[in-house]
Amino acid sequence: MQIKKEDVKQEVFDLYDAYAHNRLSRRDFMEKLSLYAIGGVTVSALMSFLMPDYKNNIQVKADDPRLKSEYVTYKSEKGGGTIKALLSQPVDAKKKLGGVVVVHENRGLNPYIEDVGRRTALAGFISIAPDALTPLGGYPGDDDKGREMQSKRNRDEMLEDFIAAYEYLKNHPDCNGKIGVVGFCFGGGIANMMAVRIPELAAAVPFYGAQPSKDMVPQIHASLLIHYAGLDTRVNEGWPAYEAALKENKKEYTAYIYPNVNHGFHNDTTPRYDKAAAELAWQRTIEFFTAKLNHA
């Protein structure tokens, strides 16, 4: 029996969100999910419906001839040591390009984030998508295992890994020195913190990311473009205080809350994906980066 998104109750997506963010064990998740396994729908069918489908949802293939895309390593002295990352750039660039650090969710450099890195490059930037799981062997090919691995790493050290990626791009011969960051979920929180930590960061785009504390906001110099999901009460509860601090400190920001969409709405490999919201948010992101990173 094929499950349709419109037939799935919001509570199921909320349960998955709790599971995906380690607030529910797999056993508890399955147990609670069983309450919604009715009318011929099994728990295993619901689980399969909720899990990412990478095979059929990649927008820019790894071997796209318009791009030069390769794995590189760089040093993260204050973080995890040597970090592996996907570096992507258009092959026909006539000038140096703005750089974008692409920060993954809480499960490592999976195919969706690699795809986002390539999409970013195709839009006219040099992008780097690091794998914070490198010190533990790298993304294991399974999101559940990746999430478990990432929970074993220190969050502050992972932040240092992405700050080191900024430095790598800044020193890259094909980069114009203007760097931005885009991150999703865990990566959205990292994008906010990179804006706090890096005075020269030009632009930050957190998607449904945790907010920095009020006392950190004065340190932000980057322009911010902030995306939230309307149904994401967990993350959104921190937005009013963050916005108040941004206003109080006269920071440059634009924020959008996309109504009736779930946390993770940009991730087109899962049923939380919302095509209209994702495409609009990405269009705004690329226009923002173009203005901040690729204009003289």
C-alpha positions as a printed Julia matrix, in Angstrom:
296×3 Matrix{Float64}:
  0.0    0.0     0.0
  1.47   3.33   -1.09
  1.28   6.04    1.56
  0.39   9.57    0.46
  1.74  12.56    2.32
 -1.68  14.17    2.61
 -3.0   11.08    4.42
 -0.34  11.2     7.14
 -1.23  13.01   10.35
  0.95  15.9    11.53
  1.64  13.95   14.73
  3.59  11.4    12.68
  5.88  14.12   11.34
  6.26  15.48   14.87
  7.24  12.02   16.11
  9.83  11.72   13.34
 11.22  15.13   14.25
 11.64  13.99   17.86
 13.32  10.79   16.71
 15.57  12.56   14.2
 16.77  14.94   16.91
 17.51  12.2    19.46
 14.61  13.05   21.75
 13.05   9.64   21.14
 14.83   6.28   21.05
 14.19   4.09   18.02
 12.21   1.7    20.22
  9.98   4.48   21.59
  9.58   5.94   18.12
  8.4    2.61   16.71
  6.07   2.09   19.65
  4.44   5.51   19.28
  4.32   5.15   15.49
  2.29   1.96   15.89
 -0.65   4.09   17.06
 -0.89   5.46   13.52
 -0.51   2.1    11.75
 -4.17   1.66   10.86
 -6.25   0.82    7.82
 -3.74  -1.6     6.36
 -0.75   0.7     6.95
  2.03  -1.1     8.86
  4.69   0.44   11.09
  7.37  -0.68    8.64
  5.48   1.03    5.81
  5.31   4.25    7.81
  9.02   4.0     8.63
  9.86   3.46    4.98
  7.71   6.45    4.02
  9.51   8.74    6.49
 13.08   7.73    5.58
 15.07   9.67    2.94
 15.12   8.49   -0.67
 18.48   9.66   -2.02
 18.53   7.49   -5.12
 15.6    9.19   -6.84
 15.91  12.77   -5.59
 19.31  14.14   -6.56
 18.97  17.35   -8.57
 22.61  17.79   -9.68
 24.46  14.55  -10.33
 27.95  13.96   -8.99
 29.38  13.8   -12.53
 27.55  16.86  -13.89
 29.82  18.15  -16.71
 29.07  21.77  -15.81
 30.94  21.38  -12.54
 34.3   20.47  -11.16
 33.38  18.58   -8.0
 35.9   16.67   -5.92
 36.66  15.59   -2.38
 39.38  17.52   -0.6
 40.81  17.54    2.91
 41.79  20.49    5.06
 43.2   21.05    8.53
 40.97  21.91   11.49
 43.54  22.47   14.24
 41.0   23.39   16.95
 38.45  20.84   15.79
 38.66  17.33   14.44
 42.07  17.46   12.79
 41.88  16.56    9.1
 38.4   17.05    7.63
 37.06  15.68    4.35
 34.79  17.9     2.26
 33.17  18.12   -1.16
 34.5   21.11   -3.11
 32.44  22.19   -6.13
 32.72  25.02   -8.67
 31.5   25.76  -12.19
 33.96  24.81  -14.92
 33.28  27.9   -17.06
 33.87  30.63  -14.45
 35.47  33.71  -16.02
 36.41  35.34  -12.72
 36.99  34.55   -9.09
 33.8   33.57   -7.3
 32.24  34.09   -3.9
 32.55  31.12   -1.59
 29.84  29.28    0.34
 30.28  26.84    3.21
 27.43  24.29    3.14
 26.74  22.82    6.58
 24.95  19.49    6.94
 22.22  18.41    9.34
 22.88  16.22   12.39
 23.92  13.16   10.41
 27.02  14.02    8.41
 27.67  14.72    4.75
 24.86  12.71    3.18
 23.85  12.73   -0.53
 21.29  15.53   -0.02
 23.89  17.95    1.37
 26.4   16.99   -1.33
 23.66  17.8    -3.83
 23.07  21.19   -2.17
 26.8   21.87   -2.47
 26.66  21.17   -6.2
 23.48  23.25   -6.63
 25.26  26.15   -4.94
 28.23  25.83   -7.29
 25.96  25.63  -10.32
 24.43  28.95   -9.23
 27.84  30.6    -9.62
 29.82  30.02   -6.43
 32.66  27.88   -5.17
 31.19  25.73   -2.42
 32.65  23.5     0.25
 30.52  20.93    2.09
 32.51  19.45    4.99
 31.8   16.18    6.76
 31.96  16.66   10.54
 31.96  12.88   10.87
 35.42  12.62    9.28
 37.21  12.03   12.63
 34.88   9.06   13.23
 35.3    7.59    9.76
 32.95   9.83    7.77
 29.28   9.62    6.83
 28.47   5.9     7.06
 25.91   5.74    4.25
 23.01   5.5     6.69
 21.37   8.52    8.32
 20.44   6.73   11.55
 24.04   5.6    12.06
 25.27   9.04   11.02
 23.06  10.7    13.61
 24.36   8.34   16.29
 27.96   9.08   15.27
 27.48  12.84   15.22
 26.03  12.78   18.75
 29.42  11.5    19.92
 31.27  14.56   18.66
 31.72  17.79   20.6
 29.54  20.56   19.13
 32.16  23.27   19.73
 34.81  21.23   17.94
 32.48  20.71   15.0
 31.94  24.47   14.85
 35.72  24.84   14.58
 35.69  22.39   11.65
 33.32  24.64    9.71
 35.22  27.8    10.66
 38.32  26.09    9.25
 36.35  25.42    6.03
 35.75  29.17    5.82
 39.51  29.73    6.04
 40.1   27.08    3.36
 37.75  28.86    0.95
 39.13  32.29    1.8
 42.59  31.12    0.73
 41.43  29.24   -2.37
 42.87  30.76   -5.57
 39.48  30.66   -7.33
 37.63  32.45   -4.53
 37.22  36.24   -4.39
 37.52  36.26   -0.61
 33.84  36.95    0.09
 32.43  34.0     1.99
 28.93  33.02    3.08
 27.45  30.02    4.85
 24.21  28.1     4.46
 23.19  25.42    6.93
 20.24  23.19    7.67
 18.92  22.14   11.11
 22.17  21.5    13.06
 23.83  23.35   10.19
 21.46  26.29   10.63
 22.7   26.64   14.2
 26.28  26.43   12.96
 25.54  29.15   10.36
 24.3   31.43   13.15
 27.38  30.69   15.25
 29.75  31.27   12.33
 28.17  34.72   11.99
 28.98  35.27   15.67
 32.52  33.9    15.47
 33.79  35.24   12.12
 33.81  39.07   11.87
 34.65  38.96    8.14
 31.86  36.54    7.2
 29.82  38.29    4.51
 26.54  36.39    4.64
 24.81  33.67    6.65
 21.67  31.71    5.74
 20.4   29.47    8.53
 17.54  27.14    7.64
 15.54  26.28   10.79
 18.61  26.65   12.95
 19.08  27.15   16.68
 19.66  30.77   17.64
 22.71  32.2    19.44
 22.21  33.71   22.87
 21.34  37.39   23.2
 24.8   38.33   24.48
 26.41  36.91   21.31
 24.38  38.99   18.85
 26.56  42.15   19.11
 29.43  40.13   17.61
 27.52  39.5    14.36
 28.68  41.52   11.35
 27.4   39.29    8.52
 24.16  39.98    6.69
 21.57  37.37    7.66
 18.84  35.65    5.65
 16.86  33.44    8.03
 14.39  30.7     7.06
 11.94  29.02    9.44
  9.23  26.4     9.0
  5.81  27.44   10.25
  5.09  24.1    11.97
  8.51  23.91   13.62
  7.51  25.04   17.11
 10.65  23.55   18.68
 13.09  25.82   16.8
 10.75  28.76   16.31
 10.31  29.37   20.03
 13.79  30.91   20.09
 13.1   33.35   17.24
 11.34  36.23   19.09
 14.27  36.74   21.46
 16.78  36.45   18.61
 14.88  38.96   16.48
 14.62  41.38   19.4
 18.38  41.19   19.91
 19.05  41.68   16.19
 16.84  44.78   16.16
 18.33  46.12   19.38
 21.83  45.8    17.95
 20.81  47.14   14.52
 21.93  44.05   12.62
 21.11  43.51    8.96
 18.69  40.61    8.63
 15.69  39.36    6.7
 13.59  36.52    8.08
 10.89  34.38    6.5
  8.54  31.94    8.2
  7.0   29.58    5.63
  3.46  28.7     6.75
  2.21  25.13    7.14
  5.53  23.44    6.41
  7.65  21.17    8.6
 11.2   21.42    9.9
 13.35  20.05    7.09
 11.08  21.39    4.34
 14.07  22.08    2.06
 15.24  18.45    2.1
 13.73  17.02   -1.07
 14.64  13.42   -0.18
 12.06  13.14    2.64
  8.26  13.57    2.85
  8.73  16.68    5.01
  9.81  18.39    1.78
  7.57  21.2     0.55
  8.34  22.01   -3.06
  6.89  25.53   -3.15
  8.52  26.67    0.1
 11.83  24.97   -0.7
 12.11  26.51   -4.16
 11.18  29.98   -2.91
 13.62  29.78    0.01
 16.41  28.59   -2.29
 15.7   31.31   -4.86
 15.95  33.89   -2.09
 19.15  32.28   -0.83
 20.88  32.39   -4.21
 19.77  35.98   -4.87
 21.09  36.93   -1.42
 24.45  35.24   -1.97
 24.75  36.76   -5.43
 24.24  40.25   -4.0
 26.59  39.74   -1.04
 29.34  37.56   -2.51
 29.55  37.99   -6.27
 29.03  41.73   -6.68
 31.93  44.16   -6.51
